[in-house]
């Protein structure tokens, strides 16, 4: 059985996480045989992908409130995020995979 590792960088806000994400993307967005920094449709700060998907109540995602999304729009948005997330992980699966996002630090224990 092949072993896989996920490195989850949970940077705190305003601590240089963007610089780390840019370096990881530059060096590992084009996967080697062993390692990949996930590139979700060009998004290198994974907060906007991971955070809403793993919220205790994803329908209360702050951007939905700001954009005044209807329940149908929320459902479509979340389904699209989930599709992007799952397809990217399946396609770029490597022995070592890296995800990074500041908002991940805001998830509950259950969400993590």
N, C-alpha and C positions, 0 to 999 in steps of 0.2 A: 504494500500500500504506500502510495506516494504521500509525503508529508508536505503540508502547506502551512505557511505562517502569514498572519495579517499583522502588520505594524500599524497601529492606530495612533496617529499623532493628534493629541487633543491640546492644541495651543490655546493658552488664555488670550483674551483680547488685548491688543496693544502691547504684545511682547515679542514682535518680530516674526510671527507665524507666516505672514505673507512672503517674507524673504525666504523662509525655509521652503514654503510651497513652490516658489519660483525656482529655487535650486533643485528641488526634487523633480519638478516637471521638466526642467531643462535636461537633467541627467537620466531620468527614467521613464518619461512619457512614451518614448520609443522603447518598448520592452526588450530586455535581453532574454536569454533562455531562463534566467534565474529570478529576475526582479522586475517589477513594474510599479510605477506611480500612476494610479488610475487617472485617466483623462476622460471625464464624463462629458462628451460633446464639447470639448474645449474648456471645460470648467476645471480649474486646478485648485480652487478653494472649495473643498467638498461640503462645506457647511450647508449650502443651499440644496444639496442633493440628499445628504444623510440626515440632517436635522429634521426636516418635515416628515420623512418616512418613519422615523423612530420616536416621534413624540408620543406621549401617552394618548393624546387626542389630536391626531394630525389635522383634523378639520378646524382646529383653533390656531393653526399656524399664523403667525403675525402678519405675513404678507397677504394672506387671504382677507384679513380684516382691512388692511391698508388699501387693497385693490377692490374691495367690496364684491368679492366673488360670490356667486350664487352656489347653492349646494351642488348643482350639476357641474359648474366650472371647477369647484374644489375636487370633485370626484375625477374629472378628466385630467386635471393637473397632477393629482397624486398617482393616478394610473400611469401617466406618461413618465413621471419620475421613477416609479418602480420598474417600468420597462427599461428605461435607460440604465438604471442601476444594475439590474439583473443581467441584461445583455452585455454590458461592459465588463462586469466581473466574469461572466462565463467566457467571453471572447478572449480577454487578456489574462486569464488565470495563469499564474506563475507560482513557483515554490515560495517566493516572497512577494507579497503585495502590500502597498502602502496607501493609506487613506489619511487625509489631514483636513481638519476644520475646526475653527474656533468655537462655533456654536455647539459642537458635540459636547463641550464642557457643560452646557446648559441642560442636557438631557437628564432625566431621572435615572436612578439605578436600573429600573425596569427597562427603560429605553436603551441603556447601554447594553 
